[in-house]
Amino acid sequence: MAKYECDRCGACCKGHLIVEADELDLLREPRLIESDPHYARKSHSQALAELQRDMGKALVIACGAEHPCKFLGADNRCTIYPTRPNDCVGMQAGDEQCQMTREAAGLPRLLPIRE
């Protein structure tokens, strides 16, 4: 299986992306509340209670070309990387989603690293 190394282009956080953050994500990173207008005015405990009460409900981080992820820094690095949502953890350099967002941003495909 080919291995890829992220070149920190930021396309995954600037492209048309919807990240769902669940209760565990919010426990790990309370600032996620800021990213969803529905939860933004609620306290951390109120948001957690709502997510716990309504199974299947999630915070939504919607990104786009004109509105990159709120947690993407000017250097194209995630400002909450250690506590990012599981949806973000699941994105891997070189996978289909990575290659599609790079293409949409006009970037070349990420090439596998040579071992």
Biotite code that builds the C-alpha atoms (Angstrom):
import biotite.structure as struc

atoms = struc.array([
    struc.Atom([0.000, 0.000, 0.000], chain_id="A", res_id=1, res_name="MET", atom_name="CA", element="C"),
    struc.Atom([1.361, 3.403, -0.987], chain_id="A", res_id=2, res_name="ALA", atom_name="CA", element="C"),
    struc.Atom([2.254, 5.889, 1.742], chain_id="A", res_id=3, res_name="LYS", atom_name="CA", element="C"),
    struc.Atom([1.863, 9.633, 1.442], chain_id="A", res_id=4, res_name="TYR", atom_name="CA", element="C"),
    struc.Atom([3.166, 12.573, 3.371], chain_id="A", res_id=5, res_name="GLU", atom_name="CA", element="C"),
    struc.Atom([0.978, 15.622, 3.891], chain_id="A", res_id=6, res_name="CYS", atom_name="CA", element="C"),
    struc.Atom([2.468, 18.716, 2.266], chain_id="A", res_id=7, res_name="ASP", atom_name="CA", element="C"),
    struc.Atom([0.235, 21.033, 4.343], chain_id="A", res_id=8, res_name="ARG", atom_name="CA", element="C"),
    struc.Atom([-1.525, 22.546, 1.337], chain_id="A", res_id=9, res_name="CYS", atom_name="CA", element="C"),
    struc.Atom([-4.665, 23.086, 3.456], chain_id="A", res_id=10, res_name="GLY", atom_name="CA", element="C"),
    struc.Atom([-6.983, 21.983, 0.649], chain_id="A", res_id=11, res_name="ALA", atom_name="CA", element="C"),
    struc.Atom([-8.819, 19.562, 2.945], chain_id="A", res_id=12, res_name="CYS", atom_name="CA", element="C"),
    struc.Atom([-9.728, 22.420, 5.295], chain_id="A", res_id=13, res_name="CYS", atom_name="CA", element="C"),
    struc.Atom([-10.493, 24.945, 2.575], chain_id="A", res_id=14, res_name="LYS", atom_name="CA", element="C"),
    struc.Atom([-12.471, 22.739, 0.218], chain_id="A", res_id=15, res_name="GLY", atom_name="CA", element="C"),
    struc.Atom([-16.127, 21.867, 0.297], chain_id="A", res_id=16, res_name="HIS", atom_name="CA", element="C"),
    struc.Atom([-16.090, 19.902, 3.488], chain_id="A", res_id=17, res_name="LEU", atom_name="CA", element="C"),
    struc.Atom([-18.578, 19.051, 6.187], chain_id="A", res_id=18, res_name="ILE", atom_name="CA", element="C"),
    struc.Atom([-17.185, 17.667, 9.418], chain_id="A", res_id=19, res_name="VAL", atom_name="CA", element="C"),
    struc.Atom([-19.561, 16.253, 11.991], chain_id="A", res_id=20, res_name="GLU", atom_name="CA", element="C"),
    struc.Atom([-18.359, 16.452, 15.569], chain_id="A", res_id=21, res_name="ALA", atom_name="CA", element="C"),
    struc.Atom([-20.060, 14.295, 18.149], chain_id="A", res_id=22, res_name="ASP", atom_name="CA", element="C"),
    struc.Atom([-20.186, 14.285, 21.935], chain_id="A", res_id=23, res_name="GLU", atom_name="CA", element="C"),
    struc.Atom([-16.718, 12.729, 22.309], chain_id="A", res_id=24, res_name="LEU", atom_name="CA", element="C"),
    struc.Atom([-15.236, 15.319, 19.967], chain_id="A", res_id=25, res_name="ASP", atom_name="CA", element="C"),
    struc.Atom([-16.802, 18.106, 22.020], chain_id="A", res_id=26, res_name="LEU", atom_name="CA", element="C"),
    struc.Atom([-15.511, 16.595, 25.255], chain_id="A", res_id=27, res_name="LEU", atom_name="CA", element="C"),
    struc.Atom([-12.015, 16.538, 23.766], chain_id="A", res_id=28, res_name="ARG", atom_name="CA", element="C"),
    struc.Atom([-12.224, 20.011, 22.178], chain_id="A", res_id=29, res_name="GLU", atom_name="CA", element="C"),
    struc.Atom([-14.726, 22.482, 23.694], chain_id="A", res_id=30, res_name="PRO", atom_name="CA", element="C"),
    struc.Atom([-13.887, 25.181, 21.111], chain_id="A", res_id=31, res_name="ARG", atom_name="CA", element="C"),
    struc.Atom([-15.782, 23.169, 18.480], chain_id="A", res_id=32, res_name="LEU", atom_name="CA", element="C"),
    struc.Atom([-18.920, 24.897, 19.764], chain_id="A", res_id=33, res_name="ILE", atom_name="CA", element="C"),
    struc.Atom([-17.747, 28.068, 17.971], chain_id="A", res_id=34, res_name="GLU", atom_name="CA", element="C"),
    struc.Atom([-17.969, 26.373, 14.581], chain_id="A", res_id=35, res_name="SER", atom_name="CA", element="C"),
    struc.Atom([-21.683, 25.553, 14.553], chain_id="A", res_id=36, res_name="ASP", atom_name="CA", element="C"),
    struc.Atom([-24.146, 28.483, 14.663], chain_id="A", res_id=37, res_name="PRO", atom_name="CA", element="C"),
    struc.Atom([-26.740, 26.265, 16.379], chain_id="A", res_id=38, res_name="HIS", atom_name="CA", element="C"),
    struc.Atom([-24.440, 25.641, 19.341], chain_id="A", res_id=39, res_name="TYR", atom_name="CA", element="C"),
    struc.Atom([-22.352, 28.842, 19.319], chain_id="A", res_id=40, res_name="ALA", atom_name="CA", element="C"),
    struc.Atom([-24.528, 30.640, 21.881], chain_id="A", res_id=41, res_name="ARG", atom_name="CA", element="C"),
    struc.Atom([-24.764, 27.669, 24.217], chain_id="A", res_id=42, res_name="LYS", atom_name="CA", element="C"),
    struc.Atom([-22.488, 26.786, 27.060], chain_id="A", res_id=43, res_name="SER", atom_name="CA", element="C"),
    struc.Atom([-20.290, 23.726, 26.836], chain_id="A", res_id=44, res_name="HIS", atom_name="CA", element="C"),
    struc.Atom([-22.542, 21.845, 29.287], chain_id="A", res_id=45, res_name="SER", atom_name="CA", element="C"),
    struc.Atom([-25.712, 22.822, 27.374], chain_id="A", res_id=46, res_name="GLN", atom_name="CA", element="C"),
    struc.Atom([-24.249, 21.648, 24.066], chain_id="A", res_id=47, res_name="ALA", atom_name="CA", element="C"),
    struc.Atom([-23.055, 18.375, 25.614], chain_id="A", res_id=48, res_name="LEU", atom_name="CA", element="C"),
    struc.Atom([-26.465, 17.759, 27.191], chain_id="A", res_id=49, res_name="ALA", atom_name="CA", element="C"),
    struc.Atom([-28.188, 18.322, 23.850], chain_id="A", res_id=50, res_name="GLU", atom_name="CA", element="C"),
    struc.Atom([-25.820, 15.968, 22.028], chain_id="A", res_id=51, res_name="LEU", atom_name="CA", element="C"),
    struc.Atom([-26.275, 13.319, 24.724], chain_id="A", res_id=52, res_name="GLN", atom_name="CA", element="C"),
    struc.Atom([-30.057, 13.671, 24.692], chain_id="A", res_id=53, res_name="ARG", atom_name="CA", element="C"),
    struc.Atom([-30.452, 13.548, 20.912], chain_id="A", res_id=54, res_name="ASP", atom_name="CA", element="C"),
    struc.Atom([-28.446, 10.537, 19.747], chain_id="A", res_id=55, res_name="MET", atom_name="CA", element="C"),
    struc.Atom([-27.198, 10.956, 16.206], chain_id="A", res_id=56, res_name="GLY", atom_name="CA", element="C"),
    struc.Atom([-27.073, 14.735, 16.511], chain_id="A", res_id=57, res_name="LYS", atom_name="CA", element="C"),
    struc.Atom([-23.737, 16.418, 15.851], chain_id="A", res_id=58, res_name="ALA", atom_name="CA", element="C"),
    struc.Atom([-22.008, 19.759, 15.676], chain_id="A", res_id=59, res_name="LEU", atom_name="CA", element="C"),
    struc.Atom([-21.346, 20.695, 12.068], chain_id="A", res_id=60, res_name="VAL", atom_name="CA", element="C"),
    struc.Atom([-18.213, 22.370, 10.776], chain_id="A", res_id=61, res_name="ILE", atom_name="CA", element="C"),
    struc.Atom([-18.938, 23.454, 7.213], chain_id="A", res_id=62, res_name="ALA", atom_name="CA", element="C"),
    struc.Atom([-16.003, 24.685, 5.167], chain_id="A", res_id=63, res_name="CYS", atom_name="CA", element="C"),
    struc.Atom([-15.694, 26.119, 1.708], chain_id="A", res_id=64, res_name="GLY", atom_name="CA", element="C"),
    struc.Atom([-13.385, 28.058, -0.566], chain_id="A", res_id=65, res_name="ALA", atom_name="CA", element="C"),
    struc.Atom([-14.500, 31.394, 0.873], chain_id="A", res_id=66, res_name="GLU", atom_name="CA", element="C"),
    struc.Atom([-14.877, 30.125, 4.446], chain_id="A", res_id=67, res_name="HIS", atom_name="CA", element="C"),
    struc.Atom([-12.094, 27.731, 5.399], chain_id="A", res_id=68, res_name="PRO", atom_name="CA", element="C"),
    struc.Atom([-12.330, 25.799, 8.641], chain_id="A", res_id=69, res_name="CYS", atom_name="CA", element="C"),
    struc.Atom([-12.252, 28.188, 11.597], chain_id="A", res_id=70, res_name="LYS", atom_name="CA", element="C"),
    struc.Atom([-9.438, 26.164, 13.081], chain_id="A", res_id=71, res_name="PHE", atom_name="CA", element="C"),
    struc.Atom([-7.088, 26.428, 10.096], chain_id="A", res_id=72, res_name="LEU", atom_name="CA", element="C"),
    struc.Atom([-4.185, 28.750, 10.849], chain_id="A", res_id=73, res_name="GLY", atom_name="CA", element="C"),
    struc.Atom([-2.568, 31.180, 8.408], chain_id="A", res_id=74, res_name="ALA", atom_name="CA", element="C"),
    struc.Atom([0.245, 28.635, 8.022], chain_id="A", res_id=75, res_name="ASP", atom_name="CA", element="C"),
    struc.Atom([-2.253, 25.964, 6.816], chain_id="A", res_id=76, res_name="ASN", atom_name="CA", element="C"),
    struc.Atom([-1.851, 24.043, 10.065], chain_id="A", res_id=77, res_name="ARG", atom_name="CA", element="C"),
    struc.Atom([-4.722, 22.954, 12.237], chain_id="A", res_id=78, res_name="CYS", atom_name="CA", element="C"),
    struc.Atom([-4.808, 25.012, 15.423], chain_id="A", res_id=79, res_name="THR", atom_name="CA", element="C"),
    struc.Atom([-6.570, 22.174, 17.267], chain_id="A", res_id=80, res_name="ILE", atom_name="CA", element="C"),
    struc.Atom([-4.651, 19.288, 15.675], chain_id="A", res_id=81, res_name="TYR", atom_name="CA", element="C"),
    struc.Atom([-4.183, 17.187, 18.845], chain_id="A", res_id=82, res_name="PRO", atom_name="CA", element="C"),
    struc.Atom([-7.900, 17.480, 19.692], chain_id="A", res_id=83, res_name="THR", atom_name="CA", element="C"),
    struc.Atom([-9.420, 17.684, 16.185], chain_id="A", res_id=84, res_name="ARG", atom_name="CA", element="C"),
    struc.Atom([-12.690, 15.829, 15.513], chain_id="A", res_id=85, res_name="PRO", atom_name="CA", element="C"),
    struc.Atom([-12.618, 12.152, 14.580], chain_id="A", res_id=86, res_name="ASN", atom_name="CA", element="C"),
    struc.Atom([-13.834, 13.025, 11.057], chain_id="A", res_id=87, res_name="ASP", atom_name="CA", element="C"),
    struc.Atom([-10.628, 15.023, 10.614], chain_id="A", res_id=88, res_name="CYS", atom_name="CA", element="C"),
    struc.Atom([-8.490, 12.280, 12.140], chain_id="A", res_id=89, res_name="VAL", atom_name="CA", element="C"),
    struc.Atom([-9.926, 9.932, 9.510], chain_id="A", res_id=90, res_name="GLY", atom_name="CA", element="C"),
    struc.Atom([-8.675, 12.073, 6.629], chain_id="A", res_id=91, res_name="MET", atom_name="CA", element="C"),
    struc.Atom([-5.374, 10.755, 5.410], chain_id="A", res_id=92, res_name="GLN", atom_name="CA", element="C"),
    struc.Atom([-2.789, 12.292, 3.127], chain_id="A", res_id=93, res_name="ALA", atom_name="CA", element="C"),
    struc.Atom([-3.144, 10.816, -0.357], chain_id="A", res_id=94, res_name="GLY", atom_name="CA", element="C"),
    struc.Atom([-6.535, 9.194, 0.170], chain_id="A", res_id=95, res_name="ASP", atom_name="CA", element="C"),
    struc.Atom([-9.409, 9.749, -2.261], chain_id="A", res_id=96, res_name="GLU", atom_name="CA", element="C"),
    struc.Atom([-10.781, 12.736, -0.345], chain_id="A", res_id=97, res_name="GLN", atom_name="CA", element="C"),
    struc.Atom([-7.318, 14.342, -0.201], chain_id="A", res_id=98, res_name="CYS", atom_name="CA", element="C"),
    struc.Atom([-6.753, 13.894, -3.920], chain_id="A", res_id=99, res_name="GLN", atom_name="CA", element="C"),
    struc.Atom([-10.221, 15.233, -4.786], chain_id="A", res_id=100, res_name="MET", atom_name="CA", element="C"),
    struc.Atom([-9.821, 18.370, -2.659], chain_id="A", res_id=101, res_name="THR", atom_name="CA", element="C"),
    struc.Atom([-6.359, 18.985, -4.113], chain_id="A", res_id=102, res_name="ARG", atom_name="CA", element="C"),
    struc.Atom([-7.738, 18.669, -7.629], chain_id="A", res_id=103, res_name="GLU", atom_name="CA", element="C"),
    struc.Atom([-10.616, 21.053, -6.839], chain_id="A", res_id=104, res_name="ALA", atom_name="CA", element="C"),
    struc.Atom([-8.060, 23.563, -5.521], chain_id="A", res_id=105, res_name="ALA", atom_name="CA", element="C"),
    struc.Atom([-6.013, 23.291, -8.718], chain_id="A", res_id=106, res_name="GLY", atom_name="CA", element="C"),
    struc.Atom([-3.173, 21.430, -7.021], chain_id="A", res_id=107, res_name="LEU", atom_name="CA", element="C"),
    struc.Atom([-1.377, 18.401, -8.443], chain_id="A", res_id=108, res_name="PRO", atom_name="CA", element="C"),
    struc.Atom([-2.050, 14.965, -7.016], chain_id="A", res_id=109, res_name="ARG", atom_name="CA", element="C"),
    struc.Atom([-0.044, 14.087, -3.944], chain_id="A", res_id=110, res_name="LEU", atom_name="CA", element="C"),
    struc.Atom([2.533, 11.479, -4.938], chain_id="A", res_id=111, res_name="LEU", atom_name="CA", element="C"),
    struc.Atom([3.496, 8.496, -2.801], chain_id="A", res_id=112, res_name="PRO", atom_name="CA", element="C"),
    struc.Atom([6.732, 8.738, -0.865], chain_id="A", res_id=113, res_name="ILE", atom_name="CA", element="C"),
    struc.Atom([9.533, 6.432, -1.911], chain_id="A", res_id=114, res_name="ARG", atom_name="CA", element="C"),
    struc.Atom([10.704, 4.013, 0.689], chain_id="A", res_id=115, res_name="GLU", atom_name="CA", element="C"),
])
